[in-house]
Amino acid sequence: MAIEQEPELMRLDPETASQWHPTANDRLDIRKISPTSNREVTWLCHECDHTWVETPKSRSYASALRCPVCRSIFDSLAFHHPDLAAEWSPNNPMTAWQVRPSSNVITPAWVCSTDPAHIFTMALASRTKGGTCPECSEHGKSKTELDYHAAAKKAFGNATSGKRIATGKGSTARIWRPDITVKLADGSALVIEYDGSYWHRNKQEVDVRKSEAVLNAGHRVVRLREHPLGPLPIDHERYLELQVYPTAPDPEGVMKSIMIWTET
């Protein structure tokens, strides 16, 4: 563990002081060490257990590394946001100790701490501003949408919300986050979108374009069109459209109808 110090008594900044070796500097008083000192001091990286000797002054430059072995940097995401670092995917090309909270050098992958099966990508700036796992988050979702998602999970077992689906290539490449995604036995996806009458009343063109892109990627698409929305001009064997009513929702009945359709 890092050595515990009283910040108000320190001349070194807290992050540098946290790497003060707990036993190798027994003849030195950390409270009296200046950040511009040329005295050699022993440091310990608690992430990789590397021990080395370096002067505080040489560590004070902006380009200095937090650790010369694991290449961690000062003011990293891991130092300032250990809770987010705990969700950092090991498959990222850099560690949470090697990027700053506002960095845009990569868009990292995250492993949800609530459900490790939820793996998602999100910009660092978005996460530090409160962004959470899109499959667990209820932000921006109506109670009706949540009820349909719950019914889909009950019916299909593996239904997720906000899961990324890539479509197209080159200039037509897009990333979509459907309301509900179900992985089917043949490897394709069943995408279920809930079209609320208020939010989708002027989005017919967008809804058609998104549906066709997902269909062209080889998936099935179901759109739940809330009354009084009209039907979309889509004619495809892997497309199903159901009209639902806000005053008489029937999520479980709707999911039963979708299950029967997927089996045909």
Secondary structure per residue as TSV (DSSP state, phi and psi in degrees):
chain	resnum	aa	ss	phi	psi
A	1	M	-	360.0	155.9
A	2	A	-	-69.5	147.5
A	3	I	-	-67.4	136.6
A	4	E	-	-90.5	128.6
A	5	Q	-	-131.3	163.5
A	6	E	-	-94.9	108.8
A	7	P	G	-52.9	-37.7
A	8	E	G	-68.6	-16.6
A	9	L	G	-97.5	-1.2
A	10	M	-	-95.6	147.5
A	11	R	S	-98.3	-28.6
A	12	L	S	-75.6	152.7
A	13	D	-	-69.8	153.9
A	14	P	H	-56.4	-37.7
A	15	E	H	-70.3	-41.1
A	16	T	H	-66.0	-43.6
A	17	A	H	-62.5	-28.6
A	18	S	T	-67.1	-16.1
A	19	Q	T	-100.5	5.0
A	20	W	B	-59.5	125.5
A	21	H	-	-64.0	128.6
A	22	P	T	-69.5	-18.5
A	23	T	T	-128.2	-23.1
A	24	A	T	-78.8	-12.2
A	25	N	T	-113.4	39.2
A	26	D	T	-65.1	-18.8
A	27	R	T	-94.9	2.6
A	28	L	S	-114.0	147.4
A	29	D	-	-104.5	110.5
A	30	I	G	-57.8	-27.4
A	31	R	G	-69.9	-18.7
A	32	K	G	-103.5	-1.6
A	33	I	-	-83.2	124.0
A	34	S	-	-84.2	147.8
A	35	P	T	-66.0	-13.4
A	36	T	T	-104.1	11.2
A	37	S	-	-66.7	142.3
A	38	N	-	-98.1	11.6
A	39	R	S	-79.7	135.3
A	40	E	-	-74.7	132.8
A	41	V	E	-130.3	149.2
A	42	T	E	-93.7	132.7
A	43	W	E	-120.0	157.4
A	44	L	E	-134.0	125.2
A	45	C	-	-89.4	117.5
A	46	H	T	-78.6	-9.1
A	47	E	T	-85.8	-39.4
A	48	C	T	-120.6	1.1
A	49	D	-	66.6	17.3
A	50	H	-	-74.4	136.9
A	51	T	E	-117.1	134.5
A	52	W	E	-152.1	166.7
A	53	V	E	-112.2	130.9
A	54	E	E	-161.5	152.3
A	55	T	-	-82.2	148.6
A	56	P	H	-57.1	-35.4
A	57	K	H	-62.5	-43.2
A	58	S	H	-67.3	-19.2
A	59	R	H	-89.6	-8.1
A	60	S	-	-87.3	-10.4
A	61	Y	S	-71.9	146.9
A	62	A	T	-60.0	-30.4
A	63	S	T	-86.0	-3.1
A	64	A	-	-67.2	144.8
A	65	L	B	-85.4	152.8
A	66	R	S	-71.2	-35.7
A	67	C	-	-145.2	129.8
A	68	P	T	-74.2	-14.1
A	69	V	T	-94.5	-56.4
A	70	C	T	-84.9	-1.1
A	71	R	-	60.5	30.4
A	72	S	-	-73.2	155.7
A	73	I	B	-120.7	162.4
A	74	F	T	-73.4	152.7
A	75	D	T	60.2	37.6
A	76	S	-	-78.6	168.1
A	77	L	H	-60.0	-42.8
A	78	A	H	-63.8	-35.5
A	79	F	H	-72.0	-43.3
A	80	H	H	-86.7	-27.0
A	81	H	-	-135.0	69.5
A	82	P	H	-59.8	-26.1
A	83	D	H	-67.5	-37.5
A	84	L	H	-74.7	-36.4
A	85	A	H	-60.7	-30.1
A	86	A	T	-67.4	-20.6
A	87	E	T	-100.8	4.9
A	88	W	B	-68.1	127.1
A	89	S	-	-72.6	135.3
A	90	P	T	-67.0	-11.1
A	91	N	T	-84.6	-6.3
A	92	N	S	-67.3	146.3
A	93	P	S	-70.6	-11.6
A	94	M	S	-131.0	159.9
A	95	T	-	-92.6	167.9
A	96	A	T	-68.1	-13.3
A	97	W	T	-86.9	-5.7
A	98	Q	S	-111.1	5.8
A	99	V	S	-132.0	149.5
A	100	R	-	-93.0	157.5
A	101	P	T	-56.1	-29.2
A	102	S	T	-101.8	8.6
A	103	S	-	-66.9	146.4
A	104	N	-	-121.7	21.0
A	105	V	S	-66.4	-30.5
A	106	I	-	-143.0	158.4
A	107	T	-	-105.1	100.4
A	108	P	-	-76.0	161.3
A	109	A	E	-94.1	148.6
A	110	W	E	-128.9	151.2
A	111	V	E	-114.3	113.9
A	112	C	-	-57.8	129.6
A	113	S	S	-74.9	-21.8
A	114	T	S	-77.6	-43.0
A	115	D	-	-140.7	100.5
A	116	P	T	-58.0	-13.9
A	117	A	T	-72.8	-16.3
A	118	H	-	-88.4	106.6
A	119	I	E	-115.4	126.2
A	120	F	E	-142.5	162.9
A	121	T	E	-110.8	143.9
A	122	M	-	-163.0	139.8
A	123	A	-	-61.5	149.1
A	124	L	H	-58.6	-44.0
A	125	A	H	-61.2	-37.2
A	126	S	H	-67.9	-40.5
A	127	R	H	-67.9	-42.0
A	128	T	H	-71.7	-14.4
A	129	K	T	-95.6	8.2
A	130	G	T	112.7	1.8
A	131	G	-	-63.6	136.8
A	132	T	-	-127.0	179.0
A	133	C	-	-54.3	120.7
A	134	P	T	-65.5	-21.8
A	135	E	T	-81.4	-24.7
A	136	C	T	-97.3	-25.4
A	137	S	-	-68.9	137.5
A	138	E	-	-103.2	2.6
A	139	H	T	-64.0	129.8
A	140	G	T	80.8	3.4
A	141	K	-	-110.4	133.1
A	142	S	-	-75.4	164.7
A	143	K	H	-60.5	-36.8
A	144	T	H	-63.1	-44.3
A	145	E	H	-61.7	-42.2
A	146	L	H	-63.9	-37.0
A	147	D	H	-66.6	-39.6
A	148	Y	H	-67.7	-37.9
A	149	H	H	-64.0	-43.2
A	150	A	H	-62.4	-39.6
A	151	A	H	-67.5	-37.0
A	152	A	H	-65.8	-40.0
A	153	K	H	-64.1	-39.0
A	154	K	H	-67.9	-38.5
A	155	A	H	-79.3	-43.6
A	156	F	H	-105.0	-20.6
A	157	G	S	86.2	-42.8
A	158	N	-	-110.5	22.8
A	159	A	-	-68.9	130.7
A	160	T	B	-122.0	161.8
A	161	S	S	-120.2	131.2
A	162	G	S	79.0	13.3
A	163	K	-	-70.7	135.1
A	164	R	-	-68.3	136.8
A	165	I	E	-129.9	124.2
A	166	A	E	-93.9	136.7
A	167	T	E	-134.1	155.3
A	168	G	-	71.8	175.8
A	169	K	-	-141.2	154.8
A	170	G	G	60.5	-127.7
A	171	S	G	-68.7	-18.3
A	172	T	G	-96.9	2.0
A	173	A	-	-65.3	132.9
A	174	R	E	-142.1	155.2
A	175	I	E	-116.5	124.2
A	176	W	E	-113.5	151.5
A	177	R	-	-124.4	85.1
A	178	P	-	-62.1	158.8
A	179	D	S	-61.2	-44.0
A	180	I	E	-140.4	134.8
A	181	T	E	-129.8	130.6
A	182	V	E	-120.7	128.1
A	183	K	E	-82.4	124.3
A	184	L	-	-93.2	164.5
A	185	A	T	-61.7	-29.3
A	186	D	T	-84.3	4.8
A	187	G	S	94.0	-12.9
A	188	S	-	-83.0	177.7
A	189	A	E	-117.5	149.2
A	190	L	E	-104.9	115.1
A	191	V	E	-102.7	125.2
A	192	I	E	-118.7	120.9
A	193	E	E	-114.4	133.5
A	194	Y	E	-100.3	115.1
A	195	D	E	-100.4	94.1
A	196	G	-	-65.8	141.0
A	197	S	T	-63.4	-31.5
A	198	Y	T	-73.9	-51.0
A	199	W	T	-76.6	-22.5
A	200	H	T	-108.3	8.4
A	201	R	T	-64.9	-25.8
A	202	N	T	-119.9	25.1
A	203	K	-	-120.0	27.0
A	204	Q	H	-60.3	-43.8
A	205	E	H	-61.8	-43.2
A	206	V	H	-65.9	-43.3
A	207	D	H	-63.0	-38.6
A	208	V	H	-67.3	-46.4
A	209	R	H	-62.1	-43.0
A	210	K	H	-65.7	-45.2
A	211	S	H	-61.0	-45.2
A	212	E	H	-66.4	-35.7
A	213	A	H	-64.4	-42.6
A	214	V	H	-69.8	-38.8
A	215	L	H	-63.6	-42.2
A	216	N	H	-66.5	-20.9
A	217	A	T	-83.3	0.3
A	218	G	T	96.3	12.2
A	219	H	-	-102.8	169.0
A	220	R	E	-95.5	147.7
A	221	V	E	-130.9	132.0
A	222	V	E	-123.8	128.2
A	223	R	E	-115.3	127.2
A	224	L	E	-97.2	100.6
A	225	R	E	-91.6	115.6
A	226	E	E	-75.6	130.4
A	227	H	T	-56.8	133.2
A	228	P	T	-103.8	27.5
A	229	L	-	-60.0	141.3
A	230	G	-	-85.9	170.9
A	231	P	-	-71.7	156.2
A	232	L	-	-90.8	147.5
A	233	P	S	-78.9	66.2
A	234	I	-	-124.1	125.4
A	235	D	-	-123.9	101.5
A	236	H	-	-151.9	141.8
A	237	E	T	-66.4	-21.7
A	238	R	T	-101.9	20.0
A	239	Y	E	-119.4	132.2
A	240	L	E	-131.3	137.0
A	241	E	E	-126.4	129.2
A	242	L	E	-124.7	138.5
A	243	Q	E	-91.9	132.4
A	244	V	E	-122.7	159.6
A	245	Y	-	-122.4	125.1
A	246	P	T	-63.9	-26.6
A	247	T	T	-84.7	-13.8
A	248	A	S	-142.2	63.1
A	249	P	-	-67.4	144.4
A	250	D	-	-140.9	66.8
A	251	P	H	-54.0	-43.8
A	252	E	H	-69.3	-38.8
A	253	G	H	-66.1	-39.5
A	254	V	H	-63.3	-44.6
A	255	M	H	-65.2	-33.2
A	256	K	H	-64.2	-41.6
A	257	S	H	-64.8	-38.6
A	258	I	H	-67.4	-38.9
A	259	M	H	-62.1	-43.3
A	260	I	H	-62.7	-40.6
A	261	W	H	-63.8	-41.9
A	262	T	H	-66.5	-21.5
A	263	E	T	-87.7	-6.6
A	264	T	-	-90.9	360.0
